[in-house]
Amino acid sequence: MPADNPFRQAQYLTSAHHLHQLPPDAGFEFAIAGRSNAGKSSALNTLTGQKSLARTSKTPGRTQQIVIFELDISRRIADLPGYGYAKVPVKLKQHWTQVMETYLETRHCLRGVVLVMDIRHPLKPFDEQMLNWSAAAGLPVHVLLTKADKLKRGPAQASLLKVRKALPPGATAQVFSSTSRQGLEEWVETIKPWMDYGTDSPDGVD
């Protein structure tokens, strides 16, 4: 794990079914989103160096709330609901579609979105929807192509190139593996500026 990874400080803060249940709209926040089977929880656990911070499950789609993790008094991570293969009622899917779109458009403290995609199956309709919402809201997006250990280097790089060509201007992408921690340092260094972390101190905190 990178020595200057401030995301190791993450602690569970609260869960919200509605936007008014979120912490005050102040400080710095980044959101992590992705399909239910894309490896979002494992990626978040790897980022924070905590094996069970975000629940991982063989049953995709169990997270049906926005889960907030606090880094310090002014910085947070928002784990957005993942769905796709999730067997949830249509009304609940519609609710979360509206909540996530409104969250991206109106949350002033939101500084960027990490969009998790399975490197073997990127750019699904939900991914496209998240990219469109984020672009409309003027938010930077960093695509995390997870499960890179499942592919050889050639196919992995081909998938990365394909995704980069399809991204809106300003969006970035990288390969990542929770199993091998490939790409962890690149991810940390990409999102640290979103959260206004300095680079002078050893742990990345001003």
N, C-alpha and C positions, 0 to 999 in steps of 0.2 A: 504494500500500500504506500502511495506517495507520502513522504514525511510531512508535507505541508498540506494535508487534506483536512480542511476545517469541517467537512461534512460528517466526520466521526463523532461530532458533538450531538448529533440528532437524537431527540427524545420525543416519544409520542406526546402530543398535546391534546388533541380533540378530534372528533369525527362530526361531520355535518351532512345532514340530508337536504338541507335548504341553505341558500347562500347567507341568509341572515344569521345562521348559526356559526359562521366562520369568525375567526379572530378579527379585531379591528383592521380596517383597510389601511395599514401604515407599515413602513419599513420595507423589507425586501422579501420577495417570495418567488420561487420557481415551481412550476408544475411538471409532474411526470405523468405521461399518458401512454396508452397503448392497448392493443387488443388483449383479451383475457389470457391468451395462451402465448403471448410474445416474450414472457420472461421479465415482466416489469418488476415484480416483487423481488425476484432474485437479483436484478440489477441494482435496485435500491439498497438491498442488504449489502451488496458488494461495495457500493459507493460509501456507505456509512461504516463498513467494517463490523456490522452487527448481524449475526446469522438469523435472528428472528425478529428484527425490527418491523419489517413488513411481512405479513403472512404470505407464505407460499402454500399452494394447495394443488393437488392433482385434479381438483374440480375447479375449472376456470370460472371466473366471474363472481367469486364470493364477496369481493369488496364492492358494496353497493352504496358507499358514502364517500365524500371527500375526506380523506384522512390527513390531518395536519401534523407534521413533525417539526418541532422547534429546534433551531440551531442555537439561538441566543434570543435576547429580549426583542430584537428587531429583525430576525431572519428566520424564515420558515420554508419547508418543503410541503407542497400540496400533492398528495397522491390521488389522482383522479380515478373514478370508477372505470374498470376495464370490462368490456363486454364484446361479444362477437359469437363465441360458442356458448355463452352463458344462457342457461335456460331460465330467463326471467320474463315476467308478463310484459306484454306490449306497452301497457300504460307506464310501467316503470322505465322501460327503454325510452319512451317519449319524454318522461320526466327528466331523465338524465341527459338526453339530447339538448333539451332546453336549458337545463342548469349549466351544463358545460359551455354552451355557446355564450350564455349571459355572463358566466364567470370570466371567460376569456375577453369579452368585450368591455366589461365594466370594472374589473378588479384593478385598481390603480397601482397597487404595490406589486403586481405580477410583472416580473422582469424578463421572463422567457419560458419556453416550453421544451422539455425533453420528450421527444416522441420515440417510443420504443417499438421496433419492428423486428420480427424474426427474419434474419438475414436470408433464410431460404424462401420466405413468402412475404416480401415487402410490398408496400404501396397497395394495400387492400382498400376497399371503399372507405372504411372508418379512418384509415391513415390519411387518405385524400381529404376527407371531411375536416380532420383536425388541422391539416396544413392550410386549408382554405380559411377556416375560422381564425387561425393564428395570423395569417397574412392580412386578413381583413381588420384585425385588431392591432396590426402593426407590431406584433411580437416576434422577437427572434426565436428561431426553432433550431434545435440540434437533434438530429436523428441518430439514435443509437441502434445499430444493426446487431442485435443480440444473437447468441448461440453460434458465434463465429467458429467455435471449436468443432462444430458439426460439419464444416466444409473445409476442403483443402484451400490453400492460399489462392490459387488461381480463380476458382469459382467465387470465393469470398470477395476478391478484388473486383471481379466482374459485376457482382451484385452491388457493391459499393458505387461503382462507376454509373451503373444504371440508375440508382437512386439519386445520385448527385445531379445527373442530367435532368431529372424530373422535378427537382426541388424548385420552389420559388426563389427569386433573388434574395440573397442574404442568408438563406438557410444553409446549414452545414450538416455533414454526416460523417460517421466513422464506424468501424467495425468494433465489436465488443464481445467479450465472453465472461460471464460470471464464474464459470468453472475455472478458467485459467487466469482470470483477471486481465486478459489482453485488452488494452485500450483504456484502462482505468485512469492512468495519469493524464491522457489526452482529454478524457471526459471532465476530470476535475479542473484542469486548467482552462477548459472552454467555458465552464459555468461559473467559476469564481468571480469574474468581472461582473456578471449579472447581479451578484449578491453584494457587490461593493467590498469584496475582501481585498485588503492590501497585500503587497508582496514583500514588504520590508521585514516582517516578523517571521520566525521559523514556522509557526503554525498557520500562517496566512491570515491572522486576525490582527486588526489595527490595535 
